Amino acid sequence: MKRTHDIKKISGYLYGMGHTEQTIKSYIYGIKNYLYANPNADRYNYKDVLQFFGEKVKDYNSSDTKNTLLASIKKYYDFLIDIGVRNNHPCRRLFLKSKHCSGIIHQDLFSSDELEMLLKREERYEILTLKNKTLISLLIYQGLTAGELMKLKVRHVNFDGGYVYVKESRNLTRRHLNILPYQILLFENYINTVRKETVRYNTDALLIGKLGSPITIDDINYLVSTFKPLFPDRNLNPKTIRQSVIANWMNEKHIPLEQAQMLAGHRWISATIKYRNAPFREQHESINKFHPII
C-alpha cells in the first residue's frame, strides 16, 4: 500500500486536527471507499474527482451521505498537502447542490447602520460595556452564530494578524475572519482587564459570563433580547443578525458571491446566494453556474 494511502497516518492527522472519534470514523470510512475505487487518487485533478462524483453520486439517495463522502475526500487531500505529497487541492471548491434553498425575507433584516446601533447603548457598568461590545461586534461585523461565539477561545484572536479564527462545525466551514482596528483595541482591553477580573474557572473561553464561567447560548440570546426596544416591531435575535450581516455583505458592500460564501462559512453556495437581492432567474442561473454536480 502506498504511503499516501496509509490509513493509520490519515487517522493520526485527523486526530491532530481536533476531530472527534466519531467524526474520524466517518471520514476514514469515506476515504477507504474512495481509495478502494480510485487507487491513483493521490494524482487526481479536479476533473478526475468530478468524474468520480458524477458516477458515484447516483448510488446514494441521501444528500447527507453524498456530502459526508465529499467531506472525507477533501480531508484526504488536506492530508496529502500536509505531508508534502501534493501542493494543491483538487476539490476544495467543489460543493454539492443543495435541494433545500429556503428564501430570505429581506425586508425583515437589518441594515449595517441599524446593527451598529447595538454598539451605542450606554451600559451602567464599564465591565459590562467591554464584554457586551466585544460580543455584539463579533455578531454584527463577522456574522458569527451564537454557537461559534460560545466556542471562541482567547487563542483564536490573532492580534498580529488582525483576525479571529472560527473552528469548523458540522454545518459551517472553518475560517479566518478579519477584525476591524476598533475591534483589536476593544478585544485587547476586554481580555487584559474585564476577562481577567471576571473569570473564575480554568478556561480558555474568550467570552465569560457574569458568574465567571464561559458564556452560554442562553446568555447570548438574553443579551440580544435586551436590545429589542430599539426595534419593537421586528424580530431581533442572533440568527436574524447573522442573516442581516450576510445580506449586507452582498447587497450593501457588494462583496462577490464566492467571497461572501467563505466569510459566512457556508458549505454550499446555494446557501449564500439566497441572501442576494436578485431576480429568481438570476439566482437560479448562478446556482447552476457554481454547482457542476446535480
N, C-alpha and C positions, 0 to 999 in steps of 0.2 A: 504493500500500500504506500502511496506517495506521502511524503512529509506534509504536503498541503491538505491531505485528507485525514490526518491524524485526529481522530475524534477526541481523544483524551486532551490533546493540546487545545483544541477548539473549546472543549468544556472548561478548561482552565482559563482560557481567555474570557469566556462569558462570565465565569465566576468572578474574575478580576474586575469586570465591568460593573459588578454590583447587582446582577440579576438574581432573582430568587431561584431556588432549586426547581420549582415547578416550571418557571419560565425557561430555564436552561433545558429541562427535559423536552419541552415543546419545541425549542429551537433545534436541538440535536436530532429529534425525530424528523423534522423537516429537512435538515441538512443531509441526514443519512439517505433519505428518499431521493433527494436531488442528486447527490453524488452517485448513487446506485444507477440512476437513469442517465447520468452525464459524467462519465469517468474523466473527461477532459475539461471539466467545468472551470478549472483554475485558469484556463486560457480563453474563456468565453468573453465575447464583447456584448454590447447592448443588444444587437440583433439576435445573437445566439440565445440570450436569456429570454428575449421577447418571443422567439420562435418556440422555445420550450413552454412558456406560459400559454401561448396561443393554442398549443396542443393539450397541455395538462389541465388547463382551466375548465375544459369541457367535462373532466372526470368528477368535478366537485359541484354540488348543488349549493353548498353553504358558502356565503361570501366570507364568513369568519375563517373558514378553513383555507380559502384561497389567500386571504390576507396574511394568515399565520405562516403559510408556506413562503410567501414573498418576503415576509419579515425575516424568516430563517435564512433564506438565500442571501439577503442583504448582510446579515450578520456574518455569514461565511466569507463574503468578500471583504468585509471590515477586518476580519481576522487575517486574511491574506495580505492586506495592506499593512496591518500592524506588524507582521513578521517579516515584511520586506519582500514578499514574493511578487506582489503587484504594487504599482504606484498610482493606479487609477481604479475607480469603482465603476463597473459596467452597468449598474442598475439602480444607483442611489435615487435617481429622479423618476423611477418607474413606479407608478401607482395604479391600482385597480379602480375602475369606475364604480362609484357608489350608487346603488339603486335608490337610496334614500336621500333626498335633497329637499328638505322642508324649507319653505320660504321664510324670509325675514321681513317683518313689518317695519319698514324704515322710519315711518312717522312716529313710532313708539320709542325710537332710540334717542340718544343724547349727543349733542354736538360737542366738539372739543372745548369750546368756551363754557358750556354748561357743566361738563365734567370737572373743569378746573375750579368751579365754584366750590367743590367739595374740599379744596385745599385752603379756602379762605375763611373758614369758620374759626372764630376765636374760642379757644378752649380755656377752661377755668384754671387748669394746672399745666405748666410747661411740660411736665413729664408726659402728659397725655398728648400734648401738641406734637412732640417729636415722634412718638410711636405712631400716632394716628396718621400723620402726614407721610411717614415712611410707608405705611401700609397702603394708604389711598393712592400715593404716587405710583406704586407698582401696579395698582389696578388700572389707573387712567392713562398711564404712559406706556407700560409694557403689555397691558391686556392680559395679565395672569388670571388664572382661575383661583377660586378660594382654596382648592386642594393644593395647587402649586405654591401659594403663599404660605400655607401651613408647613410645607416640606422644605422651605428655603432654609439653608444653613448660613452661618456667618461666612464660612469659607467660599460660598457661592458668589459673594460680592467681590469682584476684582477691581480694586480702585485704580491700579496701574493701567489696566487695560480698558477701564471705563465701561464694564459690562457686568451683567448678572447672569449666572449660569442656571438654567432651568432644566431639571432632570427629565428624562423620558418617562412617560407614563403609558398606561395601556392604550389610551386614546390619542395622546399627543406626543410629538417628537421632542427630543432634547434640543435646546437652542441656547445661543449666547446673544443676549439682548443688550444693546447699548443703553446706557443710562445717561441722563442729562447732567450737565455740570452742577445744576441746582441739586440734583439727587445725590451726587457724590458728597457734597458738603453736608447734606441732610443725613445721609446714611452714616457718615463718619461721626457726626455729632451724636446721633442716636446710639450707635454701637459703643462709643467710648464713654458715654455718660449715662443715659437713661437705661440702656440694657444692663450695664454693669451694676447699676443700683437696684434694679428690679428682679434680676434672675435669682432664683432660689434653688435651682437644681443643676446637676451636672449635665448640661445640654448645650449643643451647638446650634440650636434653633435660632434663626435670626429674629423672629418676632416673638416677644414674650408677653403673656397676658398679665392681668392685674394681680394675679396670685403668684406670680413669679415662675409659672410653668409655661411651656410652649403654647402659643395661641392655637385655638381650635377653629374649625369651620363655623361653629355656632358663634364664637366670639366675632369672627369676621362679618357674618350675617347681621349680628346685632349692631356692630359699629356702623355698617352701611345703612341700616334701618333708621338710625338716629338722624340721617340727613334727609329723610323723606319729606319733612316740612318744606324743603326747598322746591320740591316737585310733587305737591299733594295729589295731583290727578294722574300721575304716571308711575309706572312700575320700576322703581329703583332697587336693584339688588346686584350682587357681584356678577351674575350671568348677563344681565342687560348692560352693565357697564362694559364687560368684555366684548359683547356684541357691538356696542357703540364704538369702541376703540377700533375694532377690525373694520367696521364700515367707514369710519373716519379716515383710516389709513388709505382706503381705496378711493373714497369719494371727495374728501377734503384735501388730502395730501397727494392724491393721485399716485400712490405707490404701485408699481407694477404687480400684476396678479401673482406671479410666482414668488416675488419677494414678500408680499403680504401673507402668502401661504406659509413661508418659512418663519416669519415673525409670529404668526398665530400658532404654529406648531401643528397645523392640520396635516394629516397623512394623505388626504385626498383633496385635489384641487377643487372638486365639486363642493366641498365643504366651505371653501373660501369664496368661490365666485358668487354665491347667493347673497353676499353682503354688498355686491356692487349694484348701484343704481343703473341698470341697463335693460333694454328690451329683452323679453324672453328669448326671442330668436337669437340675439347676440350671445346671450348666456349659453344657450344650447350649442351654438357653434363653438364657443370657447371650450366647453366641456369636452366635446368630441376632439378638438384640436389637442388637448393636453392629456387625453386618455387613449392610448393606442390599443388598449385591450377592452373588449366588450364583456 
